[in-house]
Structures are given as C-alpha cells and as structure tokens.
Amino acid sequence: MRGAWGLVAAARPRRINELRRLDDEVRRPLALSTRVGFVGTAGGVGCSTAAGLAASVLARRRSGRVLAVNASGAPRSLLWHAGLLSEAATTMEQDGRRASAGSAAEALDGLACAPSGLYGIDLTRQTQTDDTRWWEAVAPSSRFFDFVVTDWGVRDVAALGHVVAASSVLAIAMTPDRVSLQHAVDLASAAYAAAVPAVGVLLPTRGRVPWGVSAAVRAFPIPVVRFPRDRAHGAARPVPSTKLRDRTNLAAIRLAAGLVSAAAARRTQTAREHTTEEVTAS
C-alpha cells in the first residue's frame, strides 16, 4: 500500500495537512495489541477489500507486526486484496506451537508474509472451521502483534458474539441503501452494548443512491469512512496501491487512522473507568 507521503505530490494544498495528520494518527503508539474485526452487512459489499487495504496501511506505516486473518471464506479474502497470494493456511501442529509461543519468532511459525510486511493466516483452508478456531489459532499469540485484523464475513446481531469478544474495535462494511444502513446500526448498537467501539465503512454500489441515504449517513451514530468506486478491484489479480485511485488510497489511510483512533479512545475510556472504580472503592 502506498504510504501517505506518496499522495502528497498529487494532493491539493488543503489535503496536505490532512495527510500529515492521518499519517501521525496511523503511527500513534498503542500500549497493547489491538484486535480489529471486520464484518459485512451482506455478501459482496466490499468488506474483504476494505479490510485488506486497511491492514496493508497498518503494516506499512506502523513499526509493529500486523496480522491479517481470513475467517470469512470469501474467494477474494482480505489476504488476496493485501497481495498475499501464497498459501496462508496453517496446520493444527503449527497452531499449537504458536499457542505456546514464548517469542515473536515462535508466534510467526507457519505464517505467510506479504511484500508490505503484513503477516497472514487463512482459517478457512484445509480444515473446517467455525468461530472457535480463531481462539485456538490466533488468540494465544495475538500479543506478539501490534494489530490483528480479522475478516469475519457477513454477520447479523445474533452471530456477533464471538466477533465482539475477539475485537477491540469493530469495522462495519455497508452499502448506501436503507437495508444495509439499518443492519449496520443494529451491529453498531450490539458492539456498543459490549463496550466495543465501531467504525463504519461505506462502499459504493452500482446505480443511483436512494433519496435520503446521504443524509442518513451524515447522521450515522458512528464515524463513517467512504470508499470510492475503483475498477482496479475487479482485476484478475491484486492491484498494487500505485494502480489504485488516489481517492482509494486516501480512503484506506483514513480508515486505518480511524481504527487507531477508536482503539486509543477505548483504552482512554477503560483507564478512566478503572480510576473511577479505584477512587470509589477507597
């Protein structure tokens, strides 16, 4: 993924300050490992695309290791969109060794690596999987990664339990129609009830946007990052960031920055709550 400064040359002057701010935000240090769960309101909305682009930005711009996890079963998973074309499946034996890892080298056992430095694991290949596989193959070694970005695929509120339990931040991919937006609101409400902040990802669809949808997005209860239509995503092979539209790269950086901001805000809120509890107890 092209870095923020690769866009500066083509940016209008008023964008340069934004790019600097976004780059600083993406790089903001976080004390603990952050787990981001991506879910989609329906199949084909672009959840895997957004997850792959955001994970690539985080891997390129942050100093710590970033792990991308495919738990969706999509033919073109977030790993594909991140340019990780090698076999990313791991065996149960490798999962077991990573679960008891005492070092970063042991935590990387069997993981594929993309040119961006992004590590990847596909939980849907070779072995049958359900949500519990994440806790066996990913959770025990997640502390060795700065960010863990998981594509969980299409979810409704009833199937969100494992996702919010495994996530520090929830990213909800949706399209600009009333059904998708209402589904996203329901998912965001369920995440809020579990004390997990959410970020919306609005992806384009063909045809005209229904009347009133733009106003609904502006009034959305969570921050929303808009992605433009980009023909490159329909190519037979993953397209490098240099071949994507500048607006697409900018949206990916905005999304990565939004995920870091949400994680930092959650940590701050948690610290305040603990301080309040300690003061009350004393």
C-alpha positions in Angstrom: 0.0 0.0 0.0 1.4 3.4 -1.0 2.3 5.5 2.1 0.6 8.7 3.0 3.5 10.8 1.5 3.1 9.1 -1.8 -0.1 11.0 -2.2 1.3 14.4 -1.3 2.6 15.2 -4.8 -0.8 14.7 -6.3 -2.7 16.3 -3.4 -4.3 19.7 -3.4 -2.8 22.0 -0.8 -5.7 21.7 1.5 -5.2 17.9 1.6 -1.5 18.0 2.7 -2.3 18.9 6.3 -4.9 16.1 6.4 -2.3 13.6 5.1 0.2 14.7 7.7 -2.4 14.4 10.4 -3.6 11.0 9.2 0.0 9.7 9.0 0.6 10.8 12.5 -2.6 9.1 13.7 -1.8 5.8 11.9 1.6 5.8 13.6 0.3 6.6 17.1 1.8 4.2 19.6 -0.6 1.9 21.4 0.4 0.2 24.6 -1.4 -3.1 23.9 -2.2 -5.3 20.9 -5.3 -4.2 19.1 -7.8 -6.6 17.5 -9.9 -5.2 14.7 -12.9 -7.3 13.5 -14.4 -6.5 10.0 -18.0 -7.6 9.3 -20.2 -7.0 6.3 -23.9 -6.3 6.2 -24.3 -8.6 3.2 -22.2 -10.6 0.8 -20.3 -8.6 -1.8 -20.4 -5.3 -0.1 -16.6 -4.9 -0.1 -15.8 -6.0 3.5 -12.7 -8.0 2.4 -11.5 -5.2 0.1 -11.6 -2.6 2.9 -10.1 -5.0 5.4 -7.2 -5.9 3.1 -6.4 -2.2 2.3 -6.6 -1.1 5.9 -4.4 -4.0 7.1 -1.8 -3.1 4.4 -1.7 0.5 5.5 -1.2 -0.5 9.1 1.6 -3.0 8.2 3.5 -0.4 6.1 3.1 2.6 8.4 3.3 1.2 11.9 6.5 -0.2 13.4 5.0 -3.3 15.0 3.9 -6.5 13.3 0.4 -6.7 11.8 -1.5 -10.0 11.3 -4.4 -10.4 8.8 -6.8 -13.3 9.4 -9.3 -14.6 7.0 -12.3 -16.1 8.8 -14.9 -15.3 6.2 -14.3 -18.0 3.5 -14.6 -15.3 0.7 -12.9 -16.3 -2.6 -11.1 -13.0 -2.6 -10.4 -12.6 1.1 -8.6 -9.7 2.8 -5.4 -11.6 2.3 -5.9 -11.6 -1.5 -6.7 -7.9 -1.5 -3.5 -7.3 0.6 -1.4 -9.0 -2.1 -0.8 -12.2 -0.1 -1.2 -14.8 -2.8 0.9 -17.6 -1.2 -0.8 -20.4 0.7 -1.7 -18.9 4.1 -3.2 -22.0 5.7 -1.5 -23.5 8.8 -1.7 -26.9 10.3 -3.1 -27.8 13.8 0.5 -28.6 14.8 1.7 -25.1 13.9 -1.3 -23.6 15.6 -0.3 -25.5 18.7 3.2 -24.2 18.6 2.1 -20.6 18.2 -0.4 -21.0 21.1 2.5 -21.8 23.4 4.9 -19.2 21.8 7.4 -17.6 24.1 8.9 -15.4 21.4 7.9 -13.5 18.3 9.8 -16.0 16.1 7.7 -18.8 17.5 4.5 -16.7 17.1 5.3 -16.4 13.4 5.6 -20.2 12.8 3.8 -21.1 9.6 2.5 -17.6 8.8 2.7 -16.3 5.2 4.1 -12.8 4.7 3.1 -10.2 2.0 5.5 -7.7 0.4 4.2 -5.0 2.7 5.4 -7.0 5.7 1.8 -8.0 6.6 1.6 -11.5 8.0 -1.4 -13.6 7.1 -3.3 -16.7 8.2 -6.3 -18.3 6.5 -8.6 -20.2 8.9 -10.8 -21.4 6.1 -8.4 -23.6 4.1 -7.6 -27.3 4.6 -9.6 -27.6 7.8 -13.2 -27.0 8.6 -13.6 -24.0 10.8 -16.0 -22.1 13.0 -15.6 -19.1 15.2 -13.9 -21.1 17.9 -10.9 -21.8 15.6 -9.9 -18.2 15.9 -9.4 -18.6 19.7 -7.2 -21.7 19.1 -5.1 -20.5 16.1 -4.9 -16.7 16.7 -5.8 -15.5 20.2 -2.9 -17.2 22.1 -0.2 -15.5 20.1 -2.0 -12.2 19.3 0.0 -10.4 22.0 3.0 -10.6 19.7 1.3 -8.4 17.1 0.6 -4.7 17.2 -2.6 -5.2 15.2 -4.6 -8.3 14.4 -7.2 -7.6 11.6 -9.8 -10.3 11.1 -12.3 -10.5 8.3 -15.3 -12.3 9.8 -17.6 -12.0 6.7 -21.3 -11.4 6.8 -22.8 -11.1 10.3 -26.1 -10.3 11.9 -26.5 -9.4 15.5 -27.3 -13.0 16.6 -23.9 -14.1 15.1 -21.8 -11.3 16.5 -20.9 -12.8 19.9 -17.5 -14.3 19.1 -16.6 -11.3 17.0 -17.1 -8.6 19.6 -15.4 -10.9 22.2 -12.4 -11.1 19.9 -12.3 -7.4 19.0 -11.0 -4.2 20.4 -12.7 -2.3 17.5 -15.4 -3.4 15.1 -15.4 -2.2 11.5 -18.8 -2.5 9.7 -18.8 -2.6 5.9 -22.1 -1.4 4.4 -23.5 0.0 1.2 -25.6 3.1 0.7 -29.1 1.6 0.9 -31.6 1.7 3.8 -31.5 -2.1 4.5 -27.7 -2.1 4.7 -27.6 1.0 6.8 -30.2 -0.3 9.3 -28.3 -3.5 9.6 -25.1 -1.5 10.3 -26.9 0.5 13.0 -28.0 -2.8 14.6 -24.5 -4.2 14.6 -23.0 -0.9 16.0 -25.6 -1.0 18.8 -24.7 -4.5 19.7 -21.0 -3.6 19.7 -21.7 -0.6 21.9 -23.5 -2.8 24.4 -20.4 -4.9 24.5 -18.2 -1.8 25.1 -16.5 -2.2 21.7 -16.3 1.0 19.6 -17.3 0.7 15.9 -16.3 2.4 12.7 -18.4 2.3 9.6 -17.1 1.7 6.1 -19.3 2.9 3.3 -18.6 1.2 0.0 -20.2 2.1 -3.4 -22.8 0.2 -5.3 -23.9 0.4 -8.9 -26.7 2.7 -9.7 -28.1 5.8 -8.0 -28.1 6.2 -4.3 -31.7 6.2 -3.0 -33.1 9.6 -1.8 -32.3 10.4 1.8 -29.5 7.9 2.2 -26.8 10.6 2.1 -28.4 12.5 5.0 -28.8 9.2 6.9 -25.0 8.5 6.5 -24.2 12.0 7.8 -26.3 11.4 10.9 -24.9 7.9 11.5 -24.2 7.1 15.1 -20.5 6.0 14.4 -17.7 7.5 12.3 -18.0 6.5 8.7 -15.2 6.3 6.1 -16.4 6.5 2.5 -14.6 4.5 -0.3 -14.9 5.5 -3.9 -15.7 3.1 -6.8 -12.4 1.7 -8.1 -12.4 -0.6 -11.2 -9.0 -2.0 -10.2 -10.7 -4.1 -7.6 -12.3 -6.2 -10.3 -9.0 -7.2 -11.8 -7.9 -10.9 -12.1 -5.0 -10.3 -9.7 -4.5 -7.9 -6.7 -3.6 -4.4 -7.9 -0.7 -2.6 -6.1 -1.6 0.7 -4.5 0.2 2.6 -7.3 -2.5 1.4 -9.6 -5.4 2.3 -7.4 -7.1 5.7 -7.5 -5.7 8.3 -5.2 -9.1 8.6 -3.6 -9.0 4.9 -2.8 -5.6 5.2 -1.2 -6.7 8.2 0.8 -9.8 6.3 2.0 -7.6 3.4 3.1 -5.4 5.7 5.1 -8.5 7.4 6.6 -9.8 4.0 7.6 -6.5 2.9 9.2 -6.3 6.2 11.1 -9.9 5.8 12.3 -9.2 2.3 13.6 -6.2 3.5 15.6 -8.2 6.5 17.0 -11.0 4.2 18.1 -8.6 1.8 19.8 -6.8 4.7 21.6 -10.2 6.2 22.7 -11.3 2.8 24.1 -8.1 2.5 26.1 -8.5 6.0 27.5 -12.1 5.3 28.5 -11.2 2.0 30.1 -8.4 3.7 32.1 -10.8 6.4 33.3 -13.3 3.7 34.4 -10.7 1.8 36.3 -9.6 5.1 38.0 -13.1 5.9 39.0 -13.6 2.4 40.4 -10.5 2.7 42.4 -11.5 6.1 43.8 -15.0 4.8 44.7 -13.6 1.7 46.4 -11.2 3.8 48.5 
